[in-house]
Amino acid sequence: QVQLVESGGGLVQPGGSLRLSCAASGRLFSSYVMGWYRQAPGKQREFVAQIFSNNNTAYAESVKGRFTISRDNAKNTVSLQMNSLKPEDTAVYYCVPYDGFRYYWGQGTQVTVSS
């Protein structure tokens, strides 16, 4: 079982930045694929970004060039730096580790982009 603690959400104006962080339990953290997903009101959950154990990354087209995912295996954390935020980025963001067998979902953190 992987325990997750997400933080860093909040209210930001369009064009602003936020940094989300996720602390995960588990001695095998460095082997996990760590992902961020989001769910906007009235919409399905969607993939945002992921980072593999070799630090390769993948991004949704909608956030490419604006968001950066990173990990610190020494601290068992993954972060999502979000720049040039748009109102359509408003959603609950979830940290999602994958250990090769299953996905684990955190409680989510709210990001609201509004003037």
Secondary structure as UniProt FT lines:
FT   STRAND          4..7
FT   STRAND          10..12
FT   TURN            14..15
FT   STRAND          18..24
FT   TURN            27..28
FT   HELIX           29..31
FT   STRAND          33..39
FT   TURN            41..42
FT   STRAND          46..51
FT   TURN            53..54
FT   STRAND          57..59
FT   TURN            61..66
FT   STRAND          67..72
FT   TURN            73..76
FT   STRAND          77..82
FT   HELIX           87..89
FT   STRAND          91..98
FT   STRAND          109..113
//
